[in-house]
Amino acid sequence: MSETLREARERAGLSQAQLAHRSGVAQPNIAAYESGRRSPSATMVNRLRSAMSPLPHEALERHREELKELAAQYGLSNVRVFGSAGQGTDTPQSDLDILVTRAPHVGLLTIAEFSFVAEQLLGVPVDVVTDGGLPADPPVSGGRVSERDERSLREIVRLCDNGTRLAGRGYEWYVSDELNTPGLAAESIIIKIGENVARLRDETIAANPQVPWSSIKRMRDRLAHHYEATDYDAVWATLSVDLPRVRAVIASLLPE
């Protein structure tokens, strides 16, 4: 096992110090595992092997021209990199965020197919954004959250604003529709907020413990999976009381 770890590390082109930095495992411990003085657990082996995987920016450097050629096959051009890989701050858990220009005939299915094949080529998760998919207010590099997470956070703010506009019509309006259209609209907003929270990177979640992330996700799960027991008066309270609180704390994470 110890030789396997050492061989894998050397094959990845990493020193013990570099592997220690990536994995968060102390270098003396790595040396002990490789020498056979200590036996790593299966969890530790997986942790070290994961840290040996190429970083997104490294994978890109190795396959940059191939990626451009692959993009052209799918009607995509002007391949650019943004996010942590573009800034050199990516980690083994990071995605490769790429921005592309699509030909007029290229739709979402083709983009998804390109993303899948690009991941196979690079060996890292790939998130593809087209020019038309960028937010109206471009993300600011070097902010407290990644560009990808900033898009999700901005979407949460937008959804909270939509909820506030619904609540502004009043409770009588909310309960007056026999088809419960306002309640269903409110339900959809809450579910989409939870889905955007689920897309956030673990680093963003951990760095902002003041946000009730798990409660927001549970709120979404309750509506999505227990819809037959939905209390639409509770949904109204969420719309009129909870969402403004959620909006305030999420907006505080975004650049001015």
BABAZA-506069 format. One record per atom (N, C-alpha, C): residue number from 1; residue in three letters; atom name; z negated, y, x negated. Coordinates in steps of 0.001 Angstrom, whole numbers, plus 500000, padded with zeros to 6 digits. Atoms other than C-alpha are relative to their C-alpha. Layout:
<atoms>
NUM,ALA,CA,Z,Y,X
...
</atoms>
This chain:
<atoms>
1,MET,N,500000,498798,499169
1,MET,CA,500000,500000,500000
1,MET,C,500000,501252,499135
2,SER,N,500092,498807,500827
2,SER,CA,499059,502421,497183
2,SER,C,501332,500304,499335
3,GLU,N,498704,499769,500626
3,GLU,CA,502395,501905,495408
3,GLU,C,501012,500503,501031
4,THR,N,499088,499555,498951
4,THR,CA,504209,502334,498694
4,THR,C,499841,501490,500255
5,LEU,N,500230,498571,499800
5,LEU,CA,502582,505724,499204
5,LEU,C,500538,500807,498829
6,ARG,N,499528,499258,501172
6,ARG,CA,503342,506801,495665
6,ARG,C,501528,500042,499971
7,GLU,N,498541,500050,500013
7,GLU,CA,506949,505659,495894
7,GLU,C,500585,500913,501082
8,ALA,N,499517,499138,498924
8,ALA,CA,507381,507410,499217
8,ALA,C,499854,501471,499633
9,ARG,N,500213,498602,500415
9,ARG,CA,505911,510630,497809
9,ARG,C,501035,500421,498966
10,GLU,N,499027,499675,501044
10,GLU,CA,508160,510514,494764
10,GLU,C,501410,500077,500577
11,ARG,N,498676,499958,499358
11,ARG,CA,511180,509750,496936
11,ARG,C,500187,501307,500761
12,ALA,N,499942,498724,499288
12,ALA,CA,510330,512868,498946
12,ALA,C,500039,501195,499052
13,GLY,N,499940,498917,500974
13,GLY,CA,510259,514867,495717
13,GLY,C,498772,500884,500002
14,LEU,N,501226,499221,499897
14,LEU,CA,506658,515973,496195
14,LEU,C,499008,499604,498925
15,SER,N,501137,500290,500867
15,SER,CA,503809,516266,493742
15,SER,C,498794,499688,500879
16,GLN,N,501212,500246,499227
16,GLN,CA,500340,515189,494779
16,GLN,C,499444,501302,500573
17,ALA,N,500501,498703,499530
17,ALA,CA,499378,518859,495039
17,ALA,C,500794,500486,501203
18,GLN,N,499167,499571,498874
18,GLN,CA,502333,519600,497348
18,GLN,C,499696,499168,501239
19,LEU,N,500325,500854,498860
19,LEU,CA,501514,516607,499540
19,LEU,C,498634,500367,500563
20,ALA,N,501326,499585,499540
20,ALA,CA,497886,517718,499683
20,ALA,C,500098,501264,500849
21,HIS,N,499848,498744,499258
21,HIS,CA,498969,521183,500842
21,HIS,C,500615,499745,501368
22,ARG,N,499320,500265,498733
22,ARG,CA,501262,519804,503529
22,ARG,C,499139,499202,500976
23,SER,N,500728,500933,499138
23,SER,CA,498933,517124,504845
23,SER,C,498586,500456,500322
24,GLY,N,501392,499607,499826
24,GLY,CA,495584,518877,504507
24,GLY,C,499026,498967,499473
25,VAL,N,500837,501026,500621
25,VAL,CA,494273,515849,502578
25,VAL,C,499753,500412,498555
26,ALA,N,500346,499569,501352
26,ALA,CA,492445,516624,499341
26,ALA,C,500772,499196,498958
27,GLN,N,499211,500668,501034
27,GLN,CA,494472,515835,496211
27,GLN,C,499258,498833,499350
28,PRO,N,500698,501158,500589
28,PRO,CA,491719,513639,494672
28,PRO,C,500039,498768,500897
29,ASN,N,499916,501141,499081
29,ASN,CA,491823,511486,497803
29,ASN,C,501373,499343,499929
30,ILE,N,498645,500548,500117
30,ILE,CA,495598,511106,497538
30,ILE,C,500128,499201,498714
31,ALA,N,499962,500716,501282
31,ALA,CA,495220,510128,493872
31,ALA,C,499260,498673,500104
32,ALA,N,500771,501242,499841
32,ALA,CA,492597,507555,494852
32,ALA,C,500765,498977,500825
33,TYR,N,499197,500917,499195
33,TYR,CA,494865,506076,497513
33,TYR,C,501123,499400,499158
34,GLU,N,498859,500475,500782
34,GLU,CA,497785,505820,495091
34,GLU,C,499572,499071,498866
35,SER,N,500482,500847,501098
35,SER,CA,495701,504249,492327
35,SER,C,499370,498711,500504
36,GLY,N,500624,501180,499443
36,GLY,CA,494175,501713,494671
36,GLY,C,498490,500039,499987
37,ARG,N,501455,499881,500017
37,ARG,CA,490623,502990,494203
37,ARG,C,499427,500155,501398
38,ARG,N,500416,499882,498607
38,ARG,CA,490434,503753,497907
38,ARG,C,501128,499485,500883
39,SER,N,498997,500509,499061
39,SER,CA,492198,502171,500864
39,SER,C,500107,500943,501187
40,PRO,N,499847,499090,498859
40,PRO,CA,493647,504607,503412
40,PRO,C,500070,499235,501312
41,SER,N,499866,500589,498668
41,SER,CA,493341,503861,507100
41,SER,C,501438,500125,500472
42,ALA,N,498645,499905,499438
42,ALA,CA,496471,503365,509190
42,ALA,C,500282,501428,500465
43,THR,N,499834,498614,499561
43,THR,CA,495897,506839,510660
43,THR,C,500299,500908,498825
44,MET,N,499770,499178,501183
44,MET,CA,495731,508354,507175
44,MET,C,501390,499758,499429
45,VAL,N,498658,500304,500506
45,VAL,CA,498887,506555,506086
45,VAL,C,501054,500728,500832
46,ASN,N,499046,499311,499128
46,ASN,CA,500746,507918,509103
46,ASN,C,499978,501503,499758
47,ARG,N,500131,498559,500261
47,ARG,CA,499406,511406,508394
47,ARG,C,500720,500392,498717
48,LEU,N,499355,499690,501281
48,LEU,CA,500594,511304,504776
48,LEU,C,501515,499819,500099
49,ARG,N,498557,500214,499879
49,ARG,CA,503973,509851,505663
49,ARG,C,500660,501117,500811
50,SER,N,499466,498893,499210
50,SER,CA,504484,512519,508294
50,SER,C,500162,501251,499138
51,ALA,N,499940,498815,500865
51,ALA,CA,503727,515201,505710
51,ALA,C,501078,499878,498936
52,MET,N,498935,500195,500984
52,MET,CA,506333,513670,503393
52,MET,C,501377,500287,500573
53,SER,N,498706,499710,499380
53,SER,CA,509099,514336,505892
53,SER,C,500477,501368,499540
54,PRO,N,499502,498689,500432
54,PRO,CA,511380,517211,504903
54,PRO,C,499623,501084,500994
55,LEU,N,500220,498853,499128
55,LEU,CA,510461,520620,506260
55,LEU,C,501340,500412,500601
56,PRO,N,498727,499604,499388
56,PRO,CA,513064,522058,508641
56,PRO,C,500912,500798,499074
57,HIS,N,499125,499196,500866
57,HIS,CA,514294,524619,506093
57,HIS,C,500557,499165,498855
58,GLU,N,499489,500885,501046
58,GLU,CA,514617,521868,503465
58,GLU,C,501136,499132,500532
59,ALA,N,498946,500807,499387
59,ALA,CA,516610,519647,505812
59,ALA,C,501263,500824,500204
60,LEU,N,498844,499120,499794
60,LEU,CA,518851,522610,506598
60,LEU,C,500749,500225,498701
61,GLU,N,499350,499754,501291
61,GLU,CA,519517,523323,502932
61,GLU,C,500832,498801,499569
62,ARG,N,499282,501208,500405
62,ARG,CA,520592,519734,502381
62,ARG,C,501248,499758,500836
63,HIS,N,498907,500339,499077
63,HIS,CA,522924,519628,505386
63,HIS,C,500635,501235,500640
64,ARG,N,499524,498757,499376
64,ARG,CA,523935,523241,506000
64,ARG,C,501474,499922,500391
65,GLU,N,498568,500035,499711
65,GLU,CA,527694,522723,505761
65,GLU,C,500327,498944,501047
66,GLU,N,499780,501039,498999
66,GLU,CA,527559,519486,507739
66,GLU,C,499593,500486,501389
67,LEU,N,500459,499482,498712
67,LEU,CA,525622,521265,510477
67,LEU,C,501031,500956,500584
68,LYS,N,498973,499070,499524
68,LYS,CA,528266,523996,510699
68,LYS,C,501206,499240,500536
69,GLU,N,498858,500803,499553
69,GLU,CA,531017,521394,510948
69,GLU,C,499684,499291,501313
70,LEU,N,500408,500669,498767
70,LEU,CA,529072,519513,513598
70,LEU,C,500005,500976,501168
71,ALA,N,500022,498995,498941
71,ALA,CA,528547,522690,515609
71,ALA,C,501416,500306,500484
72,ALA,N,498616,499694,499633
72,ALA,CA,532280,523422,515531
72,ALA,C,500586,498917,500897
73,GLN,N,499501,501095,499163
73,GLN,CA,532962,519981,517020
73,GLN,C,499543,500137,501452
74,TYR,N,500545,499817,498647
74,TYR,CA,530857,521011,520032
74,TYR,C,500309,501390,500566
75,GLY,N,499622,498687,499486
75,GLY,CA,532482,524429,520480
75,GLY,C,498983,501081,499696
76,LEU,N,501034,499045,500373
76,LEU,CA,529644,526289,518749
76,LEU,C,500300,500573,498620
77,SER,N,499711,499341,501274
77,SER,CA,529932,528775,515906
77,SER,C,498893,500984,499659
78,ASN,N,500939,498964,500422
78,ASN,CA,528046,531464,513993
78,ASN,C,498570,499475,500008
79,VAL,N,501312,500654,500018
79,VAL,CA,525090,529176,513294
79,VAL,C,499035,500813,499154
80,ARG,N,501030,499222,500701
80,ARG,CA,521981,531170,512352
80,ARG,C,498636,499351,500218
81,VAL,N,501346,500576,499942
81,VAL,CA,518362,530234,511734
81,VAL,C,499001,501116,500248
82,PHE,N,501063,499031,499790
82,PHE,CA,515321,532053,513078
82,PHE,C,498692,499233,500103
83,GLY,N,501290,500660,499886
83,GLY,CA,511658,531303,513569
83,GLY,C,499399,499690,498644
84,SER,N,500755,500280,501220
84,SER,CA,509384,529767,510967
84,SER,C,500884,499491,498874
85,ALA,N,499108,500493,501051
85,ALA,CA,512205,527983,509107
85,ALA,C,500758,501149,499343
86,GLY,N,499307,498841,500554
86,GLY,CA,514034,531279,508697
86,GLY,C,499095,500865,499138
87,GLN,N,500962,499195,500752
87,GLN,CA,510864,532887,507347
87,GLN,C,499360,499235,498861
88,GLY,N,500606,500810,501051
88,GLY,CA,509910,529992,505076
88,GLY,C,498553,499661,500250
89,THR,N,501394,500303,499663
89,THR,CA,506637,529430,506922
89,THR,C,499888,498725,500831
90,ASP,N,500016,501207,499185
90,ASP,CA,507570,526126,508590
90,ASP,C,499066,498943,499414
91,THR,N,500885,501099,500358
91,THR,CA,505319,523076,508513
91,THR,C,500654,498694,500444
92,PRO,N,499420,501265,499528
92,PRO,CA,505965,519344,509070
92,PRO,C,500048,499879,501521
93,GLN,N,499993,500042,498532
93,GLN,CA,505230,519994,512771
93,GLN,C,500982,500993,500617
94,SER,N,499114,498951,499481
94,SER,CA,507781,522819,513090
94,SER,C,501348,499445,500439
95,ASP,N,498613,500263,499634
95,ASP,CA,511143,522709,514834
95,ASP,C,500900,500857,499118
96,LEU,N,498995,499123,500587
96,LEU,CA,514336,524076,513336
96,LEU,C,500617,500788,501147
97,ASP,N,499468,499140,498948
97,ASP,CA,515225,527025,515587
97,ASP,C,501324,500576,499532
98,ILE,N,498696,499477,500385
98,ILE,CA,518926,527800,515450
98,ILE,C,500635,500746,501171
99,LEU,N,499305,499156,499032
99,LEU,CA,520953,530439,517239
99,LEU,C,501494,499815,499797
100,VAL,N,498565,500256,500104
100,VAL,CA,524618,529768,518012
100,VAL,C,500761,500842,501013
101,THR,N,499075,499372,499055
101,THR,CA,527581,531421,519689
101,THR,C,500830,498890,500629
102,ARG,N,499284,501083,499335
102,ARG,CA,529173,529171,522297
102,ARG,C,501368,500476,500472
103,ALA,N,498701,499731,499402
103,ALA,CA,532801,528993,523366
103,ALA,C,499830,500070,501519
104,PRO,N,500161,499818,498547
104,PRO,CA,533363,529952,527036
104,PRO,C,499878,498706,500792
105,HIS,N,500024,501252,499238
105,HIS,CA,533844,526327,528110
105,HIS,C,498768,499150,499732
106,VAL,N,501153,500811,500398
106,VAL,CA,530622,525079,526528
106,VAL,C,498824,500250,500945
107,GLY,N,501130,499884,499084
107,GLY,CA,527819,524360,528987
107,GLY,C,498735,499378,499440
108,LEU,N,501309,500461,500449
108,LEU,CA,524221,523173,528819
108,LEU,C,500013,498540,499542
109,LEU,N,499945,501404,500395
109,LEU,CA,525109,519471,528618
109,LEU,C,500513,499862,498570
110,THR,N,499451,500048,501351
110,THR,CA,527216,520027,525509
110,THR,C,498985,500499,498979
111,ILE,N,501009,499466,500914
111,ILE,CA,524478,522122,523918
111,ILE,C,498897,498975,499769
112,ALA,N,501030,501028,500135
112,ALA,CA,521921,519370,524616
112,ALA,C,500500,498846,499134
113,GLU,N,499428,501075,500822
113,GLU,CA,524254,516770,523096
113,GLU,C,500047,500416,498538
114,PHE,N,499980,499499,501378
114,PHE,CA,524700,518937,519991
114,PHE,C,498597,499974,499402
115,SER,N,501373,499986,500489
115,SER,CA,520941,519350,519668
115,SER,C,499549,498596,499606
116,PHE,N,500388,501380,500277
116,PHE,CA,520431,515575,519807
116,PHE,C,500653,499494,498714
117,VAL,N,499284,500481,501189
117,VAL,CA,523095,514841,517192
117,VAL,C,499531,500755,498754
118,ALA,N,500508,499214,501130
118,ALA,CA,521826,517676,514969
118,ALA,C,498653,499456,499525
119,GLU,N,501287,500594,500389
119,GLU,CA,518347,516111,515032
119,GLU,C,500210,498710,499220
120,GLN,N,499709,501229,500731
120,GLN,CA,519835,512806,513918
120,GLN,C,500499,500310,498595
121,LEU,N,499474,499605,501302
121,LEU,CA,521671,514543,511067
121,LEU,C,498897,500503,499076
122,LEU,N,500987,499316,500825
122,LEU,CA,518708,516596,509848
122,LEU,C,498688,499233,499850
123,GLY,N,501260,500716,500056
123,GLY,CA,515814,514295,510635
123,GLY,C,498799,500834,500396
124,VAL,N,501087,499132,499521
124,VAL,CA,513766,517127,512168
124,VAL,C,500333,500448,501425
125,PRO,N,499714,499492,498651
125,PRO,CA,513378,518460,515738
125,PRO,C,500812,501288,499937
126,VAL,N,499106,498834,499984
126,VAL,CA,516048,521048,516582
126,VAL,C,499945,500653,501370
127,ASP,N,499992,499219,498762
127,ASP,CA,515816,523788,519210
127,ASP,C,501187,500959,499926
128,VAL,N,498762,499213,500027
128,VAL,CA,519196,525366,520010
128,VAL,C,499944,501085,501069
129,VAL,N,499958,498861,499092
129,VAL,CA,519440,528820,521574
129,VAL,C,501365,500669,499845
130,THR,N,498726,499282,500067
130,THR,CA,522695,530542,522482
130,THR,C,499754,501501,500080
131,ASP,N,500133,498540,499978
131,ASP,CA,523315,534280,522184
131,ASP,C,499539,500490,501371
132,GLY,N,500343,499560,498656
132,GLY,CA,523072,534633,525950
132,GLY,C,498629,499552,500460
133,GLY,N,501310,500480,499614
133,GLY,CA,519746,532834,526025
133,GLY,C,498851,500752,499368
134,LEU,N,501055,499217,500618
134,LEU,CA,517847,535367,523949
134,LEU,C,499328,500895,501024
135,PRO,N,500691,499096,499080
135,PRO,CA,515181,537430,525742
135,PRO,C,500514,501415,499866
136,ALA,N,499531,498614,500031
136,ALA,CA,515971,541024,526612
136,ALA,C,499354,500784,498874
137,ASP,N,500693,499366,501112
137,ASP,CA,513338,542194,524117
137,ASP,C,499945,499002,498867
138,PRO,N,499939,500997,501061
138,PRO,CA,514144,540414,520863
138,PRO,C,498633,499767,499382
139,PRO,N,501276,500283,500631
139,PRO,CA,511183,538638,519262
139,PRO,C,499883,500719,498661
140,VAL,N,500245,499317,501253
140,VAL,CA,509621,540357,516284
140,VAL,C,499589,498988,498954
141,SER,N,500345,500930,501048
141,SER,CA,509587,538319,513084
141,SER,C,498651,500366,499417
142,GLY,N,501279,499754,500629
142,GLY,CA,506195,537894,511518
142,GLY,C,498892,500278,500981
143,GLY,N,501023,499755,499006
143,GLY,CA,504301,538258,514822
143,GLY,C,498970,498879,499999
144,ARG,N,501072,500980,499973
144,ARG,CA,501276,536204,515784
144,ARG,C,500463,498660,500546
145,VAL,N,499484,501254,499476
145,VAL,CA,503404,533566,517502
145,VAL,C,501445,499861,499556
146,SER,N,498612,500237,500380
146,SER,CA,506742,531959,516690
146,SER,C,500934,500567,501059
147,GLU,N,499020,499473,499059
147,GLU,CA,509931,533188,518309
147,GLU,C,500140,499104,501227
148,ARG,N,499857,500927,498882
148,ARG,CA,510201,530044,520410
148,ARG,C,498820,500139,500962
149,ASP,N,501173,499851,499142
149,ASP,CA,506640,530401,521676
149,ASP,C,499984,501357,500679
150,GLU,N,499973,498674,499375
150,GLU,CA,507167,534095,522291
150,GLU,C,500877,499990,501242
151,ARG,N,499146,500085,498809
151,ARG,CA,509992,533262,524688
151,ARG,C,499234,499376,501161
152,SER,N,500786,500652,498942
152,SER,CA,507677,530934,526610
152,SER,C,498925,500944,500538
153,LEU,N,501052,499078,499571
153,LEU,CA,504898,533538,526685
153,LEU,C,500576,501129,500846
154,ARG,N,499362,498940,499207
154,ARG,CA,507266,536239,527935
154,ARG,C,500397,499473,501380
155,GLU,N,499636,500590,498713
155,GLU,CA,508443,533866,530651
155,GLU,C,498762,499858,500883
156,ILE,N,501244,500090,499233
156,ILE,CA,504827,533297,531710
156,ILE,C,499647,501362,500587
157,VAL,N,500281,498647,499505
157,VAL,CA,504322,537063,531989
157,VAL,C,500927,500344,501153
158,ARG,N,499032,499709,498936
158,ARG,CA,507499,537363,534064
158,ARG,C,499637,499260,501283
159,LEU,N,500375,500783,498828
159,LEU,CA,506363,534585,536392
159,LEU,C,498739,500564,500655
160,CYS,N,501205,499378,499437
160,CYS,CA,502931,536192,536790
160,CYS,C,500356,501270,500767
161,ASP,N,499565,498789,499297
161,ASP,CA,504671,539446,537733
161,ASP,C,500650,499649,501337
162,ASN,N,499403,500443,498739
162,ASN,CA,506699,537576,540343
162,ASN,C,498914,499612,501006
163,GLY,N,501101,500370,499128
163,GLY,CA,503473,536146,541722
163,GLY,C,499272,501211,500559
164,THR,N,500658,498768,499550
164,THR,CA,501913,539597,541898
164,THR,C,500818,500690,501086
165,ARG,N,499156,499387,498963
165,ARG,CA,504899,540863,543867
165,ARG,C,499882,499230,501318
166,LEU,N,500200,500777,498773
166,LEU,CA,504504,537998,546334
166,LEU,C,498658,500334,500643
167,ALA,N,501327,499704,499463
167,ALA,CA,500781,538685,546695
167,ALA,C,499949,501389,500607
168,GLY,N,499984,498628,499496
168,GLY,CA,501568,542349,547266
168,GLY,C,500483,500101,501428
169,ARG,N,499538,499985,498611
169,ARG,CA,503163,541437,550589
169,ARG,C,498871,499700,500990
170,GLY,N,501164,500184,499150
170,GLY,CA,499741,540473,551912
170,GLY,C,499812,498581,500513
171,TYR,N,500342,501347,499549
171,TYR,CA,497982,537391,553209
171,TYR,C,500638,499668,501351
172,GLU,N,499404,500260,498685
172,GLU,CA,499284,537787,556783
172,GLU,C,501450,499561,499863
173,TRP,N,498614,500418,500256
173,TRP,CA,502841,537579,555486
173,TRP,C,500032,498597,499426
174,TYR,N,500044,501286,500701
174,TYR,CA,501897,534610,553315
174,TYR,C,499845,498834,500977
175,VAL,N,500291,501116,499090
175,VAL,CA,500629,532513,556245
175,VAL,C,500850,500024,501267
176,SER,N,499275,499838,498738
176,SER,CA,503078,533686,558910
176,SER,C,501241,499126,500111
177,ASP,N,498752,500762,499984
177,ASP,CA,506082,531549,557922
177,ASP,C,499709,498547,500375
178,GLU,N,500241,501367,499547
178,GLU,CA,506161,528245,559842
178,GLU,C,500472,498969,498978
179,LEU,N,499480,500926,501007
179,LEU,CA,508159,526640,557018
179,LEU,C,499232,500079,498689
180,ASN,N,500831,499839,501203
180,ASN,CA,505560,527774,554447
180,ASN,C,500820,500407,498772
181,THR,N,499158,499571,501121
181,THR,CA,508281,529378,552316
181,THR,C,499217,500794,498958
182,PRO,N,500768,499274,501017
182,PRO,CA,505865,531861,550635
182,PRO,C,499082,499083,499194
183,GLY,N,500883,500922,500709
183,GLY,CA,503424,529066,549800
183,GLY,C,500754,499141,499007
184,LEU,N,499189,500819,500899
184,LEU,CA,506170,526929,548306
184,LEU,C,500505,500822,498818
185,ALA,N,499566,499127,501087
185,ALA,CA,507452,529891,546287
185,ALA,C,498864,500214,499007
186,ALA,N,501167,499823,500862
186,ALA,CA,503940,530514,544963
186,ALA,C,499726,498737,499192
187,GLU,N,500219,501284,500658
187,GLU,CA,503571,526830,544148
187,GLU,C,500977,499828,498834
188,SER,N,498982,500112,501039
188,SER,CA,506826,526886,542163
188,SER,C,499667,500891,498803
189,ILE,N,500370,499086,501083
189,ILE,CA,505648,529889,540137
189,ILE,C,498887,499402,499144
190,ILE,N,501140,500564,500729
190,ILE,CA,502371,528188,539199
190,ILE,C,500432,498789,499174
191,ILE,N,499515,501171,500732
191,ILE,CA,504140,524964,538207
191,ILE,C,500796,500425,498777
192,LYS,N,499182,499544,501128
192,LYS,CA,506623,526841,536005
192,LYS,C,499151,500634,498906
193,ILE,N,500914,499438,501004
193,ILE,CA,503789,528704,534290
193,ILE,C,499399,498868,499175
194,GLY,N,500570,501137,500717
194,GLY,CA,502158,525386,533418
194,GLY,C,501006,499315,499100
195,GLU,N,498965,500631,500818
195,GLU,CA,505447,523989,532142
195,GLU,C,500273,500808,498739
196,ASN,N,499806,499164,501192
196,ASN,CA,505870,526952,529790
196,ASN,C,498822,499869,499040
197,VAL,N,501159,500232,500868
197,VAL,CA,502332,526448,528485
197,VAL,C,500169,498680,499258
198,ALA,N,499825,501310,500623
198,ALA,CA,503183,522794,527808
198,ALA,C,501015,500034,498859
199,ARG,N,498984,499901,501056
199,ARG,CA,506108,523914,525604
199,ARG,C,499458,500650,498723
200,LEU,N,500521,499268,501145
200,LEU,CA,503875,525913,523257
200,LEU,C,499607,499054,498876
201,ARG,N,500410,500780,501156
201,ARG,CA,503241,524649,519753
201,ARG,C,498478,499912,499921
202,ASP,N,501439,500188,500155
202,ASP,CA,499824,523272,518913
202,ASP,C,499369,501141,499205
203,GLU,N,500550,498915,500814
203,GLU,CA,499407,526041,516332
203,GLU,C,499667,501219,500854
204,THR,N,500236,498845,499133
204,THR,CA,499700,528725,519006
204,THR,C,498794,499754,500906
205,ILE,N,501139,500348,499149
205,ILE,CA,497256,526917,521295
205,ILE,C,498693,500145,499207
206,ALA,N,501227,500006,500796
206,ALA,CA,494704,526459,518513
206,ALA,C,499615,501399,499530
207,ALA,N,500280,498664,500534
207,ALA,CA,495033,530049,517257
207,ALA,C,499517,500973,501066
208,ASN,N,500370,499081,498910
208,ASN,CA,494265,531530,520683
208,ASN,C,499085,499300,501004
209,PRO,N,500913,500742,499115
209,PRO,CA,491232,529721,522130
209,PRO,C,499483,500819,501173
210,GLN,N,500465,499162,498894
210,GLN,CA,490484,532714,524383
210,GLN,C,500831,499794,501265
211,VAL,N,499140,500262,498842
211,VAL,CA,493316,531581,526676
211,VAL,C,499620,498640,500592
212,PRO,N,500369,501291,499386
212,PRO,CA,492382,528825,529186
212,PRO,C,501197,499068,500140
213,TRP,N,498766,500789,499999
213,TRP,CA,495383,526708,528190
213,TRP,C,499865,498729,500832
214,SER,N,500131,501289,499315
214,SER,CA,494052,523375,529448
214,SER,C,499837,500179,501508
215,SER,N,500174,499744,498567
215,SER,CA,493029,524860,532794
215,SER,C,501335,500352,500652
216,ILE,N,498688,499625,499467
216,ILE,CA,496495,526355,533280
216,ILE,C,500868,498753,500163
217,LYS,N,499208,501222,499912
217,LYS,CA,498118,522991,532537
217,LYS,C,499484,499079,501109
218,ARG,N,500555,500838,498928
218,ARG,CA,495736,521143,534857
218,ARG,C,500360,500563,501372
219,MET,N,499610,499350,498758
219,MET,CA,496521,523678,537568
219,MET,C,501415,499570,500383
220,ARG,N,498614,500419,499766
220,ARG,CA,500194,522820,537183
220,ARG,C,500068,498525,500392
221,ASP,N,499961,501438,499743
221,ASP,CA,499545,519064,537101
221,ASP,C,499506,499667,501404
222,ARG,N,500542,500259,498664
222,ARG,CA,497492,519184,540295
222,ARG,C,501057,500266,501071
223,LEU,N,498980,499670,499008
223,LEU,CA,500296,520873,542218
223,LEU,C,501195,499062,499904
224,ALA,N,498806,500821,500180
224,ALA,CA,503059,518750,540726
224,ALA,C,499785,498547,500398
225,HIS,N,500240,501430,499798
225,HIS,CA,501391,515356,541123
225,HIS,C,499130,499679,501210
226,HIS,N,500833,500231,498822
226,HIS,CA,499060,515820,544106
226,HIS,C,500405,500971,501121
227,TYR,N,499483,499009,499060
227,TYR,CA,501290,517926,546330
227,TYR,C,499612,499709,501445
228,GLU,N,500351,500342,498614
228,GLU,CA,500273,516006,549452
228,GLU,C,498621,500544,500378
229,ALA,N,501348,499492,499728
229,ALA,CA,496746,517464,549082
229,ALA,C,499870,501474,499618
230,THR,N,500033,498606,500422
230,THR,CA,497716,521042,548268
230,THR,C,499303,500878,501038
231,ASP,N,500701,499017,499156
231,ASP,CA,495378,523692,549688
231,ASP,C,500702,501339,499767
232,TYR,N,499199,498798,500229
232,TYR,CA,497687,526670,550196
232,TYR,C,499167,501279,500076
233,ASP,N,500894,498850,500116
233,ASP,CA,494762,529029,550692
233,ASP,C,499524,500133,498555
234,ALA,N,500359,499965,501417
234,ALA,CA,493705,528052,547165
234,ALA,C,501183,500500,499165
235,VAL,N,498806,499489,500689
235,VAL,CA,497282,528692,546056
235,VAL,C,500061,501523,500137
236,TRP,N,500015,498548,499799
236,TRP,CA,496996,532179,547585
236,TRP,C,498994,500669,499067
237,ALA,N,501014,499439,500894
237,ALA,CA,493787,532822,545634
237,ALA,C,500482,499984,498558
238,THR,N,499433,500068,501342
238,THR,CA,495551,531689,542481
238,THR,C,501005,501130,499792
239,LEU,N,498958,498972,500061
239,LEU,CA,498424,534037,543232
239,LEU,C,499394,501402,499877
240,SER,N,500521,498637,499895
240,SER,CA,496303,537074,544018
240,SER,C,498875,500319,499018
241,VAL,N,501155,499753,500872
241,VAL,CA,493312,536607,541690
241,VAL,C,500213,499453,498583
242,ASP,N,499926,500642,501314
242,ASP,CA,494023,534155,538868
242,ASP,C,501187,500469,499157
243,LEU,N,498809,499670,500792
243,LEU,CA,497574,535065,537854
243,LEU,C,499905,501365,499316
244,PRO,N,500159,498748,500750
244,PRO,CA,496757,538728,537064
244,PRO,C,499124,499836,498758
245,ARG,N,500834,500255,501169
245,ARG,CA,494029,537446,534725
245,ARG,C,500786,499269,498922
246,VAL,N,499167,500745,500953
246,VAL,CA,496436,534981,533125
246,VAL,C,500988,500942,499332
247,ARG,N,499018,499077,500560
247,ARG,CA,499033,537715,532693
247,ARG,C,499386,500892,498924
248,ALA,N,500638,499069,500938
248,ALA,CA,496598,540051,530948
248,ALA,C,499738,499332,498659
249,VAL,N,500348,500640,501262
249,VAL,CA,495480,537516,528370
249,VAL,C,501252,499529,499258
250,ILE,N,498743,500410,500653
250,ILE,CA,499021,536202,527710
250,ILE,C,500704,501210,499400
251,ALA,N,499317,498796,500495
251,ALA,CA,500450,539724,527358
251,ALA,C,499349,500515,498719
252,SER,N,500682,499528,501205
252,SER,CA,497824,540464,524701
252,SER,C,500467,499288,498735
253,LEU,N,499506,500751,501149
253,LEU,CA,499449,537840,522444
253,LEU,C,501361,500475,499532
254,LEU,N,498623,499599,500296
254,LEU,CA,502862,539512,522509
254,LEU,C,500041,501314,499227
255,PRO,N,499836,498718,500693
255,PRO,CA,504078,542261,520168
255,PRO,C,500290,501115,500992
256,GLU,N,499743,498843,499116
256,GLU,CA,504279,545750,521643
256,GLU,C,501491,500170,500223
</atoms>
